[in-house]
């Protein structure tokens, strides 16, 4: 028999997912223990609330690990990319990040980069005439 507990934030009941195998005697004595659900939810919320320093740390680590020039990190273009992702997330809070920016392979990224640069060059060529 599966037990349930009430989640005060979602206002839904959650169900214990423990499965008892028929060939395991010890599982028959399982007691569902959801612990203090409010504490669990508070921890989950606080972990999801990143402050500016945490986000900047990701940028510093990226710059350092990938040996990117400081001029790239402080460029208006890099700032604009970060701002676009932030604003997109604000407009679409329920959208999964991977649907906004999938993780491409090197080959796919290079192909997309070339196609986009070619299209931009083509537009620029026609705009200047």
C-alpha positions in Angstrom: 0.0 0.0 0.0 1.4 3.4 -1.0 1.0 6.3 1.4 0.6 9.9 0.5 1.5 13.3 2.0 0.2 16.8 1.3 2.5 19.3 -0.4 1.4 22.7 0.9 3.0 24.6 -2.0 1.5 22.8 -4.9 -1.6 22.0 -2.9 -1.3 18.4 -4.2 -0.8 15.1 -2.6 2.5 13.4 -3.2 2.9 9.6 -3.2 5.6 7.5 -1.7 7.4 5.8 -4.6 8.8 2.9 -2.7 8.1 -0.3 -4.4 8.0 -3.6 -2.5 9.4 -6.5 -4.4 7.6 -9.8 -3.8 10.9 -11.7 -3.4 12.2 -9.3 -0.7 10.9 -9.9 2.8 12.5 -6.8 4.4 10.6 -4.5 2.1 7.3 -5.5 3.7 8.2 -3.5 6.8 8.7 -0.2 4.9 7.3 2.9 6.5 6.8 5.9 4.3 8.7 8.8 5.8 8.4 12.0 3.9 10.2 13.9 6.7 9.2 17.4 7.3 7.8 18.4 3.8 8.0 22.1 4.5 11.7 21.9 5.3 12.3 19.9 2.1 10.4 22.5 0.0 12.2 25.4 1.6 15.6 23.8 0.9 14.5 23.2 -2.7 13.4 26.8 -3.1 16.5 28.3 -1.6 18.7 26.1 -3.8 16.8 27.4 -6.9 17.1 31.0 -6.0 20.5 32.0 -7.3 21.9 35.4 -6.4 23.9 37.6 -8.7 27.2 36.5 -7.2 26.4 32.8 -7.9 25.7 33.6 -11.5 28.8 35.7 -11.9 30.8 32.8 -10.5 29.6 30.7 -13.4 30.9 33.3 -15.8 34.3 33.6 -14.0 34.6 29.8 -14.1 33.7 29.6 -17.8 36.2 32.3 -18.7 38.9 30.7 -16.7 38.3 27.1 -17.8 37.9 27.9 -21.4 40.7 30.5 -21.4 38.5 33.1 -23.0 39.9 36.6 -23.3 38.8 39.0 -20.6 37.8 41.4 -23.5 35.2 38.8 -24.5 33.8 38.5 -20.9 33.4 42.3 -20.6 32.2 42.9 -24.2 28.8 44.3 -25.0 28.1 41.2 -27.1 28.7 38.8 -24.3 26.5 41.0 -22.0 23.8 41.1 -24.7 23.8 37.2 -24.9 23.4 36.9 -21.2 20.6 39.5 -21.2 18.8 37.8 -24.0 18.8 34.4 -22.2 17.7 36.1 -19.0 14.8 38.0 -20.7 13.8 34.8 -22.6 13.6 32.9 -19.3 11.5 35.7 -17.7 9.1 35.7 -20.6 8.9 31.9 -20.7 9.4 30.7 -17.1 7.9 27.2 -17.8 10.1 26.5 -20.8 12.9 24.0 -20.5 16.3 25.5 -21.0 17.4 22.8 -23.5 14.5 23.8 -25.8 15.8 27.4 -25.8 19.5 26.5 -26.3 20.2 22.8 -27.0 23.6 21.5 -26.3 25.1 21.1 -29.8 27.9 18.9 -30.9 31.0 20.7 -32.3 30.1 19.6 -35.8 26.5 20.8 -35.5 27.5 24.1 -33.9 30.1 24.7 -36.6 27.6 24.0 -39.4 25.0 26.4 -37.8 27.7 29.0 -37.3 28.7 28.9 -41.0 25.1 29.0 -42.2 24.3 31.9 -39.9 27.4 33.9 -40.9 26.7 33.1 -44.6 23.1 34.4 -44.3 24.3 37.5 -42.4 27.0 38.2 -45.0 24.4 37.8 -47.8 22.0 40.3 -46.0 24.9 42.7 -45.5 25.9 42.5 -49.1 22.4 43.4 -50.3 22.0 46.2 -47.7 25.2 48.0 -48.8 24.3 48.1 -52.5 
